[in-house]
C-alpha cells in the first residue's frame, strides 16, 4: 500500500475528546477527514442545549485535575489557556457529614501528609490509620501482577467503616464510577500514583468556568479547519470496509487508515464484517455505569462551605458551587455517581432528592426556581478488577485504530484517558503507515 500523496489520507470517526485529540495530533501530518454523527462535537463531555437561565450546562459536571497533562497539552495546541478555561483550586476534601481536609502548601507527598494530620471531624487514630492504608496502597502499586477489588483489600486490612464511608467510597465512586466490590485496586493505584502522589499541582482541581464546548470542542474544530481538515458533522457512517489494497472504505470513500474514536457500544456496530468473533464479543460484553447531574438554580445565593461540598450519606455525593469559581452564586451542580444503582427516577424525583440533600447543608435557600437533570446511562465503562481490554491488534493490522477512554491500559474512563488514547492511536497509525511506505 502506498498513500496517494506524500501525506496519508486518514479518517477519524467520532468527534469526542478522543477523536478530537487524534485529529489535532494528525492534522499536520496527514489529510484528515473528521466524521461525527451528532450535530456538535464533544462526545460525553459536551455542551447541553437549553440552558434555562443557567450560566451554562454541560451533559455532566466534569472536573479535571492538574495531573491531566494530556488535556492541558491539547488546550495549549488549540489555543485555549488553562486560565481561560478552568479555575484551579488546591485539593480539598469537605464532607458536610464527615471528614474534612485541606492539602498543605508543601511538596508531595507532604501536602497530603499534613492535610490528613490536620484534618477535622476525624479522630487521631483514624488519621494514622488512613495514612497507613495509603502507605500500604503505595507499596501494593509495586506489585503489578497482583490485583483485587477495593472492597476486599479494605476488608483484609480491617479498615474502619468511618474511613470507608467518608473517604474510600466517595473517592472510588468519584474517580472510577464503579462499586467498591468490583473496582480494581490497581486502577485506583494508577490514578493516585500519577495524580495526588506525584506532585502537589497534580492534585489540584480544575473547575470549568464555562461550557465544555467552548473549552475544547469548538476551539478544536476551529483549529482543524484552519489546518485544512475536512469536518463532517451530522454524518453517520456505515460499517467500515477493508479493501484488498490495504486501505479502508469509510462512508463510501477510500482512506489510507481510520481512527475509530466512538463509544464501544457504537464501535461494535462499525467493525468490518470479517472482524474476529472474539473481538466483536469483547465489545458487546462491556459493562457500564451511569452518572446523573442535577443542576439547580435558586432565587438567592447558595452558601456552600466549600467549592466541592460532599455528603457521605445522601443521594448526591458532591455539590459543586459555581459562586466559588466566579460564576453566579445561586447555581449549583450535584453529581450522583453510579446513579444506575438508584433505579430509574423521574426528573422531579431526582430534583426533590437532591434539593433535600442540599437543605441539610444550606437550610435557608428556599425552593429551586429552575432545574435540569441529565443522566448519562452509559457514562463510563466499569473499572472492574482485571478489566480485560479488547485485543485490537487485528484491527490495527487492517489499518483501523480504535481510540477511547475505555482502551486506556492504566486509567478508568476519564477525559484524560480519552485524550491520551486519541494521541496514542494517531501516533501508532502514522508510524505504521510510514513503515509501510518504507518497505515499498
Buried (B, 14 or more C-beta within 10 A) or exposed (E): BEBEEEBBBBBBBBBBBBBBBBBBBBBEBBBBBBBBBBEBBBBBBBBBEEBEEBBBBBBBBBBBBBBBBBBBBBBEBBEBEBEEBBBBBBBBBBBBBBBBBBBBEEEBBBBBBBBBBEBEBBEEEBBEBBBEBBEEBBEBBEEEEEBBBBBEBBEEEEBBEBBBBBBBBBBBBBBBBBBBEBBBBBBBBBBBBBBBBBBBBBBBBBBBBBBBBBBBBBBBBEBBEEEEBBBBBEBEBEEBBBEEEBBBBBBEBBBBBBBBBBBBBBBBEBBBEEBEEEBBEBBEEBEBBBBBBBBBBBEEBBEBEBBBBBBBEBBBBBBBBBBBBEBBBBBBBBBBBBBBEBEEBEEEBBBBBBBEBBEEBBEEBEEBEBBBBBBBEBBBBBBBBEBEEBEBEBBBEBBBBBBBBBBBEEBBBBBBBBBBBBBBBBBBBBEBBEEBBEEE
